[in-house]
Amino acid sequence: MRLIVTEVYKALLSASAPEAKAVAGTIPLARDLASKEDIAELQAFTQQVIAESQATSQQDIVKLQQEIAKLQRDIAELRSSMAFMKFLYGPTVLALLFKLVFFP
């Protein structure tokens, strides 16, 4: 047993604790525990990753907004072209029918 666990084990035995060995065995090793420095380092790293993710997300949002604006302009242009085509389609059909009827 490790030194500290052995001391806890002996203390539990002297207190007449029947499960002294099992209780002493549940104490984790110091190397398995996180220190305040470990936690601070992990927190700083996590905050850095979050900040980078937010910056990337903001850039992606700006790009998507630009693409949406372009698509909206393209749709408006297509609607304008369709309106023009509808305007020309009617008279063209009438002219072709007129030609077929009067000039076979």
C-alpha positions as CSV (number, residue, x, y, z in Angstrom):
1,M,0.0,0.0,0.0
2,R,1.0,3.6,-0.5
3,L,2.2,5.6,2.5
4,I,-0.9,7.8,2.9
5,V,-3.3,4.9,2.3
6,T,-1.4,2.8,4.8
7,E,-1.7,5.6,7.4
8,V,-5.5,5.8,6.7
9,Y,-5.7,2.0,6.9
10,K,-4.0,1.9,10.3
11,A,-6.2,4.8,11.5
12,L,-9.3,3.0,10.5
13,L,-8.1,-0.3,12.1
14,S,-7.4,1.5,15.3
15,A,-10.9,3.0,15.2
16,S,-12.2,-0.6,14.8
17,A,-13.6,0.0,11.3
18,P,-14.4,-3.5,9.8
19,E,-13.9,-2.4,6.1
20,A,-10.7,-0.5,6.8
21,K,-8.9,-2.0,3.8
22,A,-11.7,-1.4,1.4
23,V,-12.1,2.2,2.5
24,A,-8.4,2.9,2.4
25,G,-8.3,1.4,-1.1
26,T,-10.8,3.9,-2.4
27,I,-8.4,6.8,-1.9
28,P,-7.1,7.9,-5.3
29,L,-3.4,8.5,-6.0
30,A,-2.3,12.1,-6.0
31,R,-1.1,11.8,-9.6
32,D,-4.7,10.8,-10.6
33,L,-6.1,14.0,-9.2
34,A,-6.3,17.3,-11.1
35,S,-4.5,20.3,-9.5
36,K,-5.7,23.9,-9.6
37,E,-3.1,24.5,-12.2
38,D,-4.4,21.6,-14.4
39,I,-7.9,23.0,-14.1
40,A,-6.8,26.6,-14.9
41,E,-4.9,25.3,-17.9
42,L,-7.8,23.3,-19.2
43,Q,-10.1,26.3,-18.6
44,A,-7.8,28.6,-20.6
45,F,-7.6,26.1,-23.4
46,T,-11.3,25.6,-23.5
47,Q,-11.9,29.4,-23.6
48,Q,-9.4,29.7,-26.4
49,V,-11.2,27.0,-28.4
50,I,-14.6,28.6,-27.8
51,A,-13.3,32.0,-28.9
52,E,-11.8,30.5,-32.1
53,S,-15.1,28.6,-32.8
54,Q,-17.1,31.8,-32.3
55,A,-14.8,33.8,-34.7
56,T,-15.1,31.0,-37.3
57,S,-18.8,30.9,-36.9
58,Q,-19.1,34.7,-37.3
59,Q,-17.1,34.5,-40.5
60,D,-19.3,31.7,-41.8
61,I,-22.4,33.7,-41.0
62,V,-21.1,36.7,-42.9
63,K,-20.3,34.5,-45.9
64,L,-23.8,33.0,-45.8
65,Q,-25.4,36.4,-45.6
66,Q,-23.4,37.5,-48.6
67,E,-24.4,34.4,-50.5
68,I,-28.1,34.9,-49.5
69,A,-27.9,38.5,-50.8
70,K,-26.5,37.3,-54.1
71,L,-29.2,34.7,-54.4
72,Q,-31.8,37.3,-53.7
73,R,-30.4,39.5,-56.5
74,D,-30.3,36.6,-58.9
75,I,-33.9,35.7,-58.1
76,A,-35.0,39.3,-58.7
77,E,-33.1,39.3,-62.0
78,L,-34.8,36.1,-63.0
79,R,-38.2,37.4,-62.1
80,S,-37.5,40.5,-64.2
81,S,-36.4,38.4,-67.2
82,M,-39.5,36.2,-66.8
83,A,-41.8,39.2,-66.8
84,F,-40.1,40.5,-70.0
85,M,-40.4,37.1,-71.6
86,K,-44.1,36.9,-70.8
87,F,-44.5,40.4,-72.3
88,L,-42.8,39.2,-75.5
89,Y,-44.4,35.8,-75.7
90,G,-48.0,36.9,-76.2
91,P,-47.3,39.3,-79.2
92,T,-44.9,36.7,-80.8
93,V,-47.5,34.0,-80.7
94,L,-50.1,36.4,-82.1
95,A,-47.8,37.4,-84.9
96,L,-47.0,33.8,-85.8
97,L,-50.7,32.9,-85.9
98,F,-51.5,36.0,-88.0
99,K,-48.7,35.0,-90.4
100,L,-50.0,31.4,-90.6
101,V,-53.6,32.5,-91.2
102,F,-53.0,35.3,-93.7
103,F,-49.7,34.2,-95.3
104,P,-49.7,30.4,-95.6
